[in-house]
Every structure is written in structure tokens, then in C-alpha cells.
Amino acid sequence: KDGMTIKGVVYCGDEPVQGAQVSDGVNVTRTDENGWYYLASAKECGHVFVCNPKGYKYPRKAKYPEFYKKVDTERPSAVEQADFELERDEATDHTILFLADIQMCGRNEDIRQYEEHAVGDINTSISNARKQGKDVYVITLGDQSYNTYWHSYNIGIPEIHESMNLLDPDAIFNCMGNHDNNPKIADDWAASADYREQWGPTYYSFNIGEIHYVVLDNIEFTNAECKNTFECNITTNVIKWLRKDLANVSMDTPVVVCMHAPLFYRPQCSKPNVPDPTKYRYNYGSQFYNSVKGFKDVRVFTGHAHTNYTVSYLNMTEYNVGAIGGNLWWTGYFVNGNSVCTDGSPGGYRVLDTSGKELKTYYKCIGFDNGYQFRCYDLNNCHITASRFAPSYKNPADIDTWLANGYGFDSSDYNSDGTPKIPNRVLINVFAYDTNWKVEVLEDGKPLEVSRISGYDPFSMISDGCQRFEKTGHNNSGNPTQNSHLFLVTAKYATSPLSIKVTDQYGSVYTQVMERPKGFSIDRYTPQNEQSAIFDIDSDSYSYPPEFYNINGIKVSRPEKGLYVMRLGTKTKKVFIR
């Protein structure tokens, strides 16, 4: 056809595929009844890619879907043919694992940590989903690599590509992050060449079952003076492409958008139980909304922040996903297996389970079972001092100064003898909380007032910042992140056990009996010790106050240190109170 510079046929076996959407990153067209498409392309994006229609899937090379072909940007007017083969796929139900900020570079024993802890956990989740008859996919959310150290440790995108092959999904789709750009190039397009060479277009779409997935590049890499500078932005060209892509999608189709930088600001509560107004984090927010506003259900999965939070606004829900390696693999380097994000969430990933057009999602903490959705702290014992958590650091006043940034858990909250200024408070960090969740706490069978607050997680502070002072002699980027998935209660007694019940938006219940006093140390909250301390209770047993009996079978009203049998409803368990 006149003026068409890219053409091709989309087929499955010996049959043409009609209605398949094909794009060069600027133009969008669909195949005719014979499977043919034509594009008047200037080839400025360097690829042509196909969005598989419902009922089809991509063949794959190793773990990666073959959905794109390279085109010759040096010959924009030359006619090229790029054909695409698809495979039949009648399955509709599937599972997606969203992995954010893997950021391996050969530092902090990150490769060992990834292989020893993350890979096995992810592959177990994949195996469990397959046992339910589901296809399983991985979608990364950017920063698979860490460009700051590409040339120091010789681990860049090709090496990360090989490490990703240790995972066992049906296919891996990738998303562009700021740290996936070449740190020696000060141009957004040119700096993404390594990424594009390995993984293809930086924005594209595909269908699985009843869901339309869109991967966007919302990073503009400026790299002024080679200082890794960037802007979080969806360019006008990408917004135009997005609208063309979605024009062919039914409004009742759930749309899942994946991009690196968050869409919304992290939720905060300036006053207890009073969330601040929802705000877009970057200027492109309203443009993005105008592109998706007609759709019934839009889910946005992002990374970049190394935290967990959820924001629901109009027809959109954003899930900012905690990092696979916590805060750049530091905490697991200091204490093996202790991966902690800056908001106190364990390192992990988001799981999305689909059933037709129904979507359910949860955060999976690496090293913990699926039911581990919160941590609880006995604030009677959470006084953070240099002598306690960085005893070898030579300038303890630096730690006092660091704590004085408003993080708390210092002299602002504790007396000189370490006792709390407000006694018997308990802090609960519900990692994946959103406003449709409910947090309840009982003491002696009576409900306590629960306040949602903004604050800092003390475990992230002793796992990261204090350990950096102790083991590296400074604290570079070991600061906690303020979050509002924290809940505060004040108990009547210092030693009474608390029954904690967290109910998510789907009605799933996560429960724990918190034995008090509860110690505060890194070792106390590692997966091995924290898992063994959890005493799950069902909804019926939750209303019963725990009863304790000593080894002689005598009921104890206020247990102190030692071994006891705890009874809750019809369940019993041996517990050791430290």
C-alpha cells in the first residue's frame, strides 16, 4: 500500500488472526480478515509490536514473550515486513506476580540474597498458582538493574536478564525504571538502548484472559552532568499512544497499568483517623486519568518508592509495591534473610489473582507465608539508642541527631531510664492496608480504640539506619519512610496479651495473639522467629480473651516470663513469654 513502511501478517498455525492490534509506538492499527496490517511509520521507536487478542498468547523465547520485532530506524522510508506468530490460549483465569525494584548490581551480596531467598519464594508462589490450574506471569515494575554500579561491578541489563531466568513463570514482561538507563548517556531515548536491546519497547500492551494490560514508561532520563537525574513523566507521545491503544478496548474490560514511578502521593494522616486529600504525585496525573476515565475498573501497579501503599481514587486503584530487596538489599546484607523496606514492610511482591473480570490482590512477604500481613510492636520496649542498637559506633551523638529528625522512638517518646512517656501502647504495621480494611484489637475480651496514624516503623530503623552506623560507620540513605498504614492502641496493662484481627477488602481475616511483654530486636522479627510467634485464630475464637496456664495446669491471670499453655476458644498452644 502507498505510504506504508511496515507491513506484516499475524497468524496462528495456518490461520490468519483478524483484529490483532499492531503498533509502532506512535500509530495503532488492526489486522484485516487475512491477518495483514499496514503502518505508515517513521520508525522512530525502533520496534513494531502486536497486542494479542483475547484467546491468543505469545510464543516465548526462554522466559520472554515474543511480541515485538525490530525495525530499521536508519531507513525510515524503506518498506519492511514484520510477521507475528501467536498461539491459542483459551484460559481466562491467571495469576500475575508484580516485582518492583530488584536492583541487583553485585553489591551487598544482592545476587546471593536474590537466589537464596527471593527466587525460591517467588517460584513457590508460581507453583501454588499452577496447582490451582492457573497460568502464571511475572511483570517487573522497573529498576531491574542498578545503573549507578553498571560499570563498577560489570552487572547490567544482560546479566540481570540471565538472573531473571531463574524464575519459572509462563512469561516475564518488563517495565522501564530510572535505574535501567545507561548512566553515561544524557538522552532519554539513547540511554534506554540497553533496555530496548534486551527487552524491547518501553511501552506496550497485551491481553491475558479478560484483562487488558498496559506497560508504560513514566521516566524521562535527563542525566544532567551524568548524575543520574530524571523526571517522572509520561510524555505527550506516550499519552497519545495510550489513548489510541485503549480506543479498541471495551469500557467494561478491567485495565491493569504497570509503570515505575507512583501515580499518587503516599497517603498520610495529619490527624489520627483523618486521611489527607488524595493528590497526584506528578503533573501527568490528570492526563493519565483523562485517558482511562471511561473504564469501570483501572488498577495501577507501581514501584520506585521501596514502600507499600494503596490509593483508591475515582475509578482507579494504585498499588505501590514494596521492593524485592527491601532498601537496596542492605538489611539482608547486615542480617541474612531480614529484607525490610523503608516503611517497615518486609521485602516482597504483589500477587494478582484473576477469575474472569474479578481481580484480587495481596502483598506477599518474602520468607513468610501468605497470611503474614502485619507486624506488631510493644512500644514499652522500643526505645532506640546507640548503646542498644549500634554499640560499636564511635560517635553515638550522630544517632541522637539522626533520630531527632522526627522519627520518634528516642528521648521524645522515652524517659532517661528507657521507660515510655506514654505506657502500654502497641503499634501495628499493616503492610498492604487500604481504606477498605479493618483493624480490631481486644484486651481481656474488650475492644481497644484503634487509631490510624502517620509515622515511622521502628523495625526498619534498627534494621537499616542503626545497622549502617554500626557496620559501615555512617548512615547513607538508611532513613525510614513515613507511612499511614500504622495503627496505635493503648492497653490497660503492660503484660496482657492482645488479640489482633485484620480484615482485608475481600473479607479475608488475618489474626494474631500478641504476647506481651514483647521484645524488640532484629532477631525477634526475622521470618523464623516471627512466624513461630504467630498464633492464628479464627473469627469465632477472636472474641474470646486468651487464657494462660502454667506447666502445673494452674490458670495465671497475668503471665510473666516463662513457658505457658495459651487457650483461645477451642485452640491451645504452648508459648514462651520472653
C-alpha positions as CSV (number, residue, x, y, z in Angstrom):
1,K,0.0,0.0,0.0
2,D,1.2,3.5,-0.8
3,G,3.0,5.3,2.1
4,M,3.1,2.2,4.3
5,T,6.6,1.4,5.5
6,I,5.8,-1.5,7.8
7,K,3.6,-4.4,7.0
8,G,3.1,-7.9,8.1
9,V,0.8,-10.8,8.9
10,V,-0.4,-12.0,12.3
11,Y,-1.2,-15.7,12.3
12,C,-1.8,-18.8,14.5
13,G,-0.7,-22.1,12.9
14,D,-2.1,-21.9,9.4
15,E,-4.8,-19.4,10.2
16,P,-4.7,-15.6,10.0
17,V,-5.6,-13.7,13.1
18,Q,-8.1,-10.9,12.5
19,G,-8.4,-7.9,14.7
20,A,-5.0,-8.1,16.3
21,Q,-3.7,-4.6,17.3
22,V,-0.3,-3.7,16.0
23,S,1.7,-0.6,16.8
24,D,5.0,1.1,16.1
25,G,4.7,3.1,19.4
26,V,3.0,6.0,17.5
27,N,0.4,4.6,15.2
28,V,-2.0,1.8,16.1
29,T,-3.8,-0.4,13.6
30,R,-5.6,-3.7,13.4
31,T,-5.2,-6.7,11.2
32,D,-7.7,-7.4,8.4
33,E,-9.6,-10.7,7.8
34,N,-6.5,-12.1,6.2
35,G,-4.3,-11.2,9.2
36,W,-2.5,-8.4,7.4
37,Y,-1.6,-5.0,8.9
38,Y,0.0,-1.9,7.4
39,L,1.6,1.1,9.1
40,A,2.8,4.4,7.7
41,S,5.6,4.6,10.2
42,A,8.6,6.8,10.6
43,K,10.1,4.0,12.7
44,E,11.3,6.5,15.4
45,C,10.7,4.0,18.2
46,G,12.7,1.2,16.6
47,H,10.1,-1.5,17.1
48,V,6.8,-2.8,15.9
49,F,4.7,-4.8,18.4
50,V,1.5,-6.8,18.5
51,C,-1.1,-6.8,21.2
52,N,-2.5,-10.3,21.3
53,P,-6.3,-10.6,21.1
54,K,-8.3,-12.5,23.6
55,G,-7.9,-16.2,23.0
56,Y,-4.3,-16.0,22.0
57,K,-0.9,-15.8,23.7
58,Y,2.7,-15.1,22.6
59,P,5.2,-17.8,21.9
60,R,8.2,-17.2,24.1
61,K,12.0,-17.4,23.9
62,A,13.3,-18.7,27.2
63,K,11.0,-16.8,29.7
64,Y,10.3,-13.8,27.5
65,P,7.3,-13.3,25.2
66,E,8.0,-12.6,21.5
67,F,5.6,-9.7,21.0
68,Y,7.9,-7.3,19.1
69,K,10.2,-7.0,16.1
70,K,13.0,-4.5,15.5
71,V,12.7,-2.1,12.6
72,D,15.5,-0.2,10.8
73,T,15.4,3.4,12.1
74,E,18.2,4.3,9.7
75,R,15.9,3.6,6.7
76,P,12.6,5.3,7.7
77,S,11.1,5.2,4.2
78,A,12.1,1.6,3.3
79,V,9.3,-1.0,3.4
80,E,9.8,-3.7,6.0
81,Q,7.8,-6.8,6.8
82,A,7.4,-8.0,10.3
83,D,5.2,-11.0,10.9
84,F,3.9,-12.3,14.2
85,E,3.0,-15.8,15.3
86,L,0.5,-16.3,18.1
87,E,-0.6,-19.4,19.9
88,R,-4.1,-20.4,21.0
89,D,-4.9,-19.7,24.7
90,E,-8.4,-20.4,25.9
91,A,-7.6,-19.9,29.6
92,T,-9.1,-16.9,31.3
93,D,-8.1,-17.2,35.0
94,H,-4.5,-16.4,35.7
95,T,-2.1,-15.0,38.3
96,I,0.4,-12.1,38.0
97,L,3.4,-11.5,40.2
98,F,4.5,-7.9,40.2
99,L,8.2,-7.5,41.1
100,A,9.4,-4.0,41.9
101,D,13.0,-2.6,42.2
102,I,15.0,-5.8,42.1
103,Q,18.0,-3.5,41.6
104,M,20.8,-6.1,41.6
105,C,24.3,-4.9,40.8
106,G,26.8,-7.2,42.6
107,R,26.8,-5.2,45.8
108,N,25.6,-6.2,49.4
109,E,25.6,-9.8,48.3
110,D,22.4,-9.0,46.4
111,I,22.8,-11.8,43.9
112,R,23.2,-14.3,46.7
113,Q,20.2,-12.8,48.6
114,Y,18.1,-12.9,45.4
115,E,19.0,-16.5,44.6
116,E,18.8,-17.7,48.2
117,H,15.6,-16.0,49.4
118,A,13.7,-14.3,46.6
119,V,13.8,-16.9,43.8
120,G,12.6,-19.8,45.9
121,D,9.8,-17.7,47.4
122,I,8.6,-16.5,44.0
123,N,8.8,-19.9,42.4
124,T,6.8,-21.4,45.3
125,S,4.0,-18.8,44.7
126,I,4.2,-19.7,41.0
127,S,3.9,-23.4,41.8
128,N,1.0,-22.9,44.1
129,A,-0.9,-20.9,41.5
130,R,-0.3,-23.6,38.9
131,K,-1.8,-26.2,41.2
132,Q,-5.0,-24.1,41.0
133,G,-4.9,-24.6,37.2
134,K,-3.8,-21.0,36.5
135,D,-1.3,-19.7,34.1
136,V,1.3,-17.5,35.9
137,Y,3.1,-14.4,34.7
138,V,5.7,-12.0,36.1
139,I,5.6,-8.3,35.4
140,T,8.5,-6.3,36.7
141,L,7.9,-2.7,37.7
142,G,11.2,-1.1,36.7
143,D,14.7,-0.9,38.2
144,Q,15.5,-4.5,37.5
145,S,19.1,-3.2,37.3
146,Y,21.0,-0.5,39.2
147,N,22.8,1.7,36.7
148,T,24.8,3.5,39.3
149,Y,27.0,0.4,39.5
150,W,26.8,-1.0,36.0
151,H,30.4,-0.2,35.2
152,S,31.8,-0.7,38.7
153,Y,30.6,-4.3,39.1
154,N,30.0,-5.1,35.4
155,I,26.4,-6.2,36.1
156,G,24.0,-4.6,33.7
157,I,20.8,-5.5,32.0
158,P,22.2,-8.5,30.1
159,E,23.3,-10.1,33.4
160,I,20.0,-9.3,35.1
161,H,18.2,-10.9,32.2
162,E,20.1,-14.1,32.9
163,S,19.2,-13.9,36.6
164,M,15.5,-13.4,35.8
165,N,15.7,-16.8,34.0
166,L,15.9,-18.4,37.4
167,L,12.2,-17.6,37.8
168,D,9.6,-20.1,36.4
169,P,6.5,-18.2,35.2
170,D,4.8,-18.8,31.9
171,A,6.3,-15.5,30.7
172,I,8.1,-12.4,32.0
173,F,7.1,-8.9,30.9
174,N,9.3,-6.0,31.8
175,C,8.8,-2.3,32.6
176,M,11.3,0.5,32.4
177,G,12.7,2.2,35.5
178,N,15.1,5.1,36.0
179,H,17.9,2.8,37.0
180,D,17.6,0.8,33.8
181,N,19.1,3.7,31.8
182,N,22.7,4.0,30.7
183,P,24.4,6.3,33.3
184,K,26.9,7.6,30.8
185,I,24.3,9.0,28.3
186,A,22.4,12.2,28.8
187,D,19.5,11.5,26.5
188,D,16.3,9.6,27.4
189,W,16.0,7.7,24.1
190,A,19.6,6.8,23.7
191,A,20.0,5.9,27.4
192,S,17.3,3.3,27.1
193,A,19.1,1.4,24.3
194,D,20.4,-1.4,26.6
195,Y,16.9,-2.0,27.9
196,R,15.4,-2.0,24.4
197,E,18.0,-4.3,23.0
198,Q,17.3,-6.9,25.7
199,W,13.6,-6.5,26.4
200,G,12.0,-4.5,23.6
201,P,9.7,-1.5,23.7
202,T,9.5,0.6,26.8
203,Y,5.7,0.8,26.5
204,Y,3.2,-1.7,25.0
205,S,0.1,-3.6,25.8
206,F,-1.2,-7.2,25.8
207,N,-4.2,-9.2,26.9
208,I,-4.5,-12.2,29.2
209,G,-7.9,-13.7,29.7
210,E,-10.5,-10.9,30.3
211,I,-7.9,-8.3,31.3
212,H,-6.1,-5.7,29.2
213,Y,-2.6,-4.9,30.5
214,V,-0.6,-1.8,29.6
215,V,3.1,-1.2,30.4
216,L,4.1,2.4,30.4
217,D,7.4,4.3,30.6
218,N,7.0,7.2,33.0
219,I,10.7,8.1,33.4
220,E,12.4,10.8,31.4
221,F,16.1,10.3,31.9
222,T,17.9,13.6,31.6
223,N,21.2,12.6,33.3
224,A,22.5,16.1,33.6
225,E,26.2,16.1,34.1
226,C,25.9,12.3,34.3
227,K,24.4,12.5,37.8
228,N,21.5,10.0,37.1
229,T,18.9,12.8,37.1
230,F,15.5,12.1,35.7
231,E,11.9,13.4,35.6
232,C,8.9,11.3,36.4
233,N,6.7,11.9,33.4
234,I,4.5,10.3,30.8
235,T,5.4,12.2,27.7
236,T,2.7,13.5,25.4
237,N,3.7,10.9,22.7
238,V,3.1,8.1,25.2
239,I,-0.2,9.6,26.3
240,K,-1.4,9.8,22.7
241,W,-0.4,6.2,22.1
242,L,-2.2,5.1,25.3
243,R,-5.4,6.7,24.1
244,K,-5.1,5.0,20.7
245,D,-4.5,1.7,22.4
246,L,-7.4,2.0,24.7
247,A,-9.8,3.1,22.0
248,N,-10.1,-0.5,20.9
249,V,-10.8,-1.8,24.4
250,S,-14.3,-2.2,25.8
251,M,-15.1,0.1,28.8
252,D,-16.2,-2.9,31.0
253,T,-12.8,-4.6,30.5
254,P,-10.6,-4.3,33.6
255,V,-7.4,-2.4,32.7
256,V,-4.2,-3.0,34.6
257,V,-1.4,-0.4,34.1
258,C,2.1,-1.0,35.1
259,M,4.7,1.7,35.4
260,H,7.7,2.5,37.6
261,A,7.1,5.8,39.4
262,P,4.0,6.2,41.6
263,L,0.9,7.9,40.3
264,F,-0.3,9.3,43.7
265,Y,1.4,10.7,46.7
266,R,1.8,8.3,49.6
267,P,-1.3,8.5,51.9
268,Q,-0.9,10.5,55.1
269,C,-3.0,11.2,58.2
270,S,-2.1,14.6,59.5
271,K,-4.6,13.8,62.3
272,P,-5.3,10.3,63.6
273,N,-8.0,8.5,61.5
274,V,-8.3,11.5,59.2
275,P,-6.6,10.8,55.8
276,D,-5.2,13.8,53.9
277,P,-6.7,14.5,50.5
278,T,-5.6,12.4,47.6
279,K,-3.1,14.1,45.3
280,Y,-1.3,13.2,42.1
281,R,2.4,12.9,42.7
282,Y,3.4,14.3,39.3
283,N,2.0,16.7,36.7
284,Y,0.9,13.9,34.3
285,G,-1.7,12.6,36.7
286,S,-4.7,14.3,35.2
287,Q,-3.6,13.5,31.6
288,F,-3.4,9.8,32.7
289,Y,-6.8,9.9,34.3
290,N,-8.4,11.5,31.2
291,S,-7.0,8.6,29.2
292,V,-8.7,5.9,31.4
293,K,-11.7,7.7,33.0
294,G,-14.3,5.9,31.0
295,F,-13.3,2.5,32.2
296,K,-15.1,0.7,35.0
297,D,-12.0,-0.7,36.8
298,V,-8.5,0.6,36.4
299,R,-5.7,-0.9,38.6
300,V,-2.2,0.7,38.6
301,F,0.8,-1.1,39.9
302,T,4.0,0.9,40.6
303,G,7.3,0.6,42.3
304,H,10.2,3.1,42.8
305,A,9.5,4.1,46.4
306,H,10.5,0.8,48.1
307,T,7.3,1.0,50.2
308,N,3.8,-0.3,50.2
309,Y,0.7,1.8,49.9
310,T,-2.7,1.8,48.2
311,V,-4.7,4.7,46.9
312,S,-8.3,4.5,45.5
313,Y,-9.5,7.5,43.6
314,L,-12.5,7.6,41.2
315,N,-12.2,4.5,39.0
316,M,-8.5,3.9,39.8
317,T,-6.7,2.0,42.4
318,E,-2.9,2.3,42.7
319,Y,-0.8,-0.3,44.5
320,N,2.7,0.9,45.2
321,V,4.6,-2.3,45.7
322,G,7.4,-2.9,48.2
323,A,10.8,-3.8,46.7
324,I,12.1,-7.3,46.3
325,G,15.3,-6.4,48.0
326,G,13.9,-4.1,50.6
327,N,16.1,-1.0,50.7
328,L,18.7,-1.9,48.1
329,W,19.5,-5.3,49.8
330,W,21.1,-3.6,52.8
331,T,19.1,-5.1,55.6
332,G,19.5,-8.6,54.3
333,Y,23.2,-8.0,54.0
334,F,23.5,-7.0,57.6
335,V,21.3,-9.8,58.9
336,N,20.8,-12.7,56.5
337,G,17.1,-13.1,55.5
338,N,16.0,-9.8,57.0
339,S,14.7,-7.9,54.0
340,V,13.0,-4.7,55.1
341,C,11.6,-1.8,53.1
342,T,11.8,1.8,54.3
343,D,8.2,1.7,55.6
344,G,8.8,-1.4,57.6
345,S,7.2,-3.8,55.2
346,P,9.2,-7.0,54.5
347,G,10.7,-7.1,51.1
348,G,8.2,-8.8,48.8
349,Y,5.9,-8.6,45.8
350,R,2.3,-8.2,44.8
351,V,0.2,-11.1,43.7
352,L,-2.9,-10.5,41.4
353,D,-5.3,-13.4,41.1
354,T,-8.0,-13.2,38.4
355,S,-11.2,-15.0,37.9
356,G,-12.8,-13.7,34.7
357,K,-13.1,-10.0,35.3
358,E,-12.8,-10.3,39.1
359,L,-9.4,-9.2,40.4
360,K,-8.0,-9.9,43.9
361,T,-4.6,-8.9,45.1
362,Y,-2.4,-9.2,48.1
363,Y,1.2,-8.4,49.2
364,K,3.5,-11.5,49.6
365,C,6.3,-11.0,52.1
366,I,9.4,-12.9,51.2
367,G,10.2,-15.6,53.7
368,F,6.8,-15.5,55.3
369,D,3.5,-17.3,54.5
370,N,0.7,-15.6,52.7
371,G,-1.1,-14.8,55.9
372,Y,1.7,-12.6,57.3
373,Q,0.2,-9.2,56.7
374,F,1.2,-7.2,59.7
375,R,3.8,-6.7,62.5
376,C,3.1,-5.5,66.0
377,Y,5.4,-3.7,68.4
378,D,5.2,-3.4,72.1
379,L,6.2,0.3,72.5
380,N,7.1,-0.3,76.1
381,N,10.3,-1.8,74.7
382,C,11.0,0.1,71.5
383,H,13.4,2.8,72.8
384,I,16.1,3.2,70.2
385,T,19.6,4.2,71.4
386,A,23.1,4.0,70.1
387,S,24.2,1.8,73.0
388,R,21.4,-0.7,72.3
389,F,21.5,-0.9,68.5
390,A,24.8,0.5,67.4
391,P,27.1,-0.1,70.4
392,S,30.3,-0.1,68.4
393,Y,29.7,3.2,66.6
394,K,32.2,5.7,67.8
395,N,30.0,8.8,67.7
396,P,26.7,8.0,69.3
397,A,25.6,11.6,69.2
398,D,25.2,11.2,65.5
399,I,22.5,8.7,66.1
400,D,20.8,11.0,68.5
401,T,20.9,13.7,65.8
402,W,19.5,11.2,63.2
403,L,16.6,10.3,65.5
404,A,15.9,13.9,66.2
405,N,14.7,14.3,62.6
406,G,11.2,13.4,63.9
407,Y,11.3,9.7,63.5
408,G,10.5,9.1,67.2
409,F,11.5,6.2,69.5
410,D,14.0,8.5,71.1
411,S,14.0,10.9,74.1
412,S,10.9,12.5,72.6
413,D,9.0,9.3,73.4
414,Y,11.0,7.8,76.3
415,N,12.4,8.8,79.7
416,S,16.1,8.7,80.5
417,D,15.6,5.3,82.1
418,G,14.1,3.9,78.9
419,T,10.5,3.8,80.1
420,P,7.9,5.2,77.7
421,K,6.4,8.6,78.5
422,I,3.0,7.1,77.4
423,P,3.0,3.5,78.7
424,N,1.4,0.3,77.3
425,R,1.0,1.4,73.7
426,V,1.2,-1.0,70.8
427,L,2.0,-0.1,67.2
428,I,0.7,-2.3,64.4
429,N,2.1,-2.0,60.8
430,V,-0.4,-3.4,58.3
431,F,1.7,-3.5,55.2
432,A,-0.9,-3.6,52.4
433,Y,-3.6,-1.6,54.2
434,D,-6.2,0.3,52.3
435,T,-9.3,2.1,53.5
436,N,-11.5,-0.9,52.9
437,W,-9.5,-2.9,55.5
438,K,-10.4,-3.1,59.2
439,V,-8.1,-3.4,62.2
440,E,-9.5,-4.6,65.6
441,V,-7.8,-5.3,68.9
442,L,-9.1,-6.9,72.1
443,E,-7.6,-6.9,75.6
444,D,-9.2,-9.3,78.0
445,G,-12.0,-9.7,75.5
446,K,-12.8,-6.0,75.4
447,P,-12.2,-3.8,72.3
448,L,-9.5,-1.1,72.4
449,E,-9.7,2.1,70.5
450,V,-7.6,1.8,67.3
451,S,-6.2,5.0,65.7
452,R,-4.7,5.1,62.2
453,I,-1.7,7.4,62.2
454,S,1.2,8.6,60.1
455,G,4.6,7.7,61.5
456,Y,7.7,5.6,61.1
457,D,8.3,1.9,61.6
458,P,10.9,1.2,64.4
459,F,12.0,-2.1,62.9
460,S,13.1,-0.5,59.7
461,M,15.1,1.9,61.7
462,I,17.1,-0.6,63.7
463,S,17.4,-3.0,60.6
464,D,18.7,-0.3,58.3
465,G,19.8,3.1,59.7
466,C,21.2,1.8,63.0
467,Q,23.0,-1.1,61.3
468,R,24.6,1.3,58.8
469,F,26.0,3.3,61.7
470,E,27.2,0.1,63.4
471,K,28.7,-1.8,60.4
472,T,29.6,0.9,57.8
473,G,30.5,3.8,60.1
474,H,27.9,6.2,58.5
475,N,24.3,6.2,57.6
476,N,23.9,6.9,53.9
477,S,20.2,6.5,52.7
478,G,19.2,4.4,55.6
479,N,16.3,6.6,56.6
480,P,12.8,5.3,57.3
481,T,9.8,6.5,55.2
482,Q,6.7,8.0,56.9
483,N,3.6,5.9,56.1
484,S,0.0,5.8,57.2
485,H,-0.6,2.0,57.4
486,L,0.3,2.2,61.1
487,F,-2.3,1.7,63.9
488,L,-1.9,2.7,67.5
489,V,-3.7,1.2,70.6
490,T,-3.2,1.8,74.3
491,A,-3.7,-1.2,76.5
492,K,-4.7,-1.1,80.2
493,Y,-1.9,-3.5,81.3
494,A,1.7,-4.0,80.3
495,T,1.6,-7.8,80.3
496,S,-1.8,-8.7,79.0
497,P,-1.9,-10.5,75.6
498,L,-3.8,-8.7,72.8
499,S,-5.9,-10.4,70.2
500,I,-5.4,-8.6,66.9
501,K,-7.7,-9.1,63.9
502,V,-7.1,-7.5,60.5
503,T,-9.8,-8.0,57.8
504,D,-9.0,-7.1,54.2
505,Q,-11.2,-5.8,51.4
506,Y,-12.2,-9.3,50.4
507,G,-13.2,-10.4,53.8
508,S,-10.0,-12.5,54.4
509,V,-9.1,-12.4,58.1
510,Y,-5.5,-12.3,59.5
511,T,-5.2,-12.8,63.2
512,Q,-2.5,-12.9,65.9
513,V,-2.3,-13.1,69.6
514,M,0.4,-10.7,70.7
515,E,2.1,-11.9,73.8
516,R,3.4,-9.1,76.0
517,P,5.9,-8.0,77.0
518,K,7.2,-8.5,73.5
519,G,10.9,-8.0,72.9
520,F,12.3,-5.6,70.3
521,S,15.4,-6.6,68.3
522,I,16.3,-7.6,64.8
523,D,16.4,-11.3,65.7
524,R,13.0,-11.1,67.2
525,Y,11.3,-10.2,63.9
526,T,13.2,-12.4,61.5
527,P,11.0,-14.8,59.5
528,Q,11.9,-17.8,61.6
529,N,11.2,-16.2,65.0
530,E,8.2,-14.1,63.8
531,Q,6.4,-17.0,62.1
532,S,6.8,-19.2,65.2
533,A,5.3,-16.5,67.4
534,I,2.1,-16.1,65.4
535,F,-0.9,-17.8,66.8
536,D,-3.6,-17.8,64.2
537,I,-7.2,-17.5,65.4
538,D,-10.5,-17.8,63.5
539,S,-13.2,-15.2,63.6
540,D,-15.2,-17.2,66.1
541,S,-12.3,-17.5,68.6
542,Y,-11.3,-13.9,68.2
543,S,-13.9,-12.7,70.7
544,Y,-12.6,-14.9,73.5
545,P,-9.9,-13.5,75.7
546,P,-6.7,-15.7,75.9
547,E,-6.3,-17.9,79.0
548,F,-2.9,-18.9,80.2
549,Y,-1.9,-21.9,82.3
550,N,1.5,-22.7,83.9
551,I,3.1,-26.1,83.5
552,N,1.2,-27.4,86.5
553,G,-2.1,-26.6,84.9
554,I,-2.9,-23.6,87.2
555,K,-4.6,-20.6,85.5
556,V,-2.4,-17.5,85.5
557,S,-4.2,-14.1,85.1
558,R,-1.1,-12.0,84.3
559,P,1.7,-14.3,82.9
560,E,5.3,-13.1,83.3
561,K,8.4,-14.6,81.7
562,G,8.3,-18.4,81.2
563,L,6.5,-21.3,79.5
564,Y,2.7,-21.4,79.4
565,V,-0.2,-23.1,77.6
566,M,-2.4,-20.5,76.0
567,R,-6.0,-21.3,75.2
568,L,-8.1,-19.3,72.9
569,G,-11.6,-20.6,72.2
570,T,-11.1,-24.2,71.2
571,K,-7.4,-23.8,70.3
572,T,-4.4,-24.3,72.5
573,K,-0.7,-23.7,72.0
574,K,2.5,-23.7,74.1
575,V,4.0,-20.2,74.3
576,F,7.2,-18.8,75.8
577,I,6.9,-15.3,77.1
578,R,10.2,-13.5,77.0
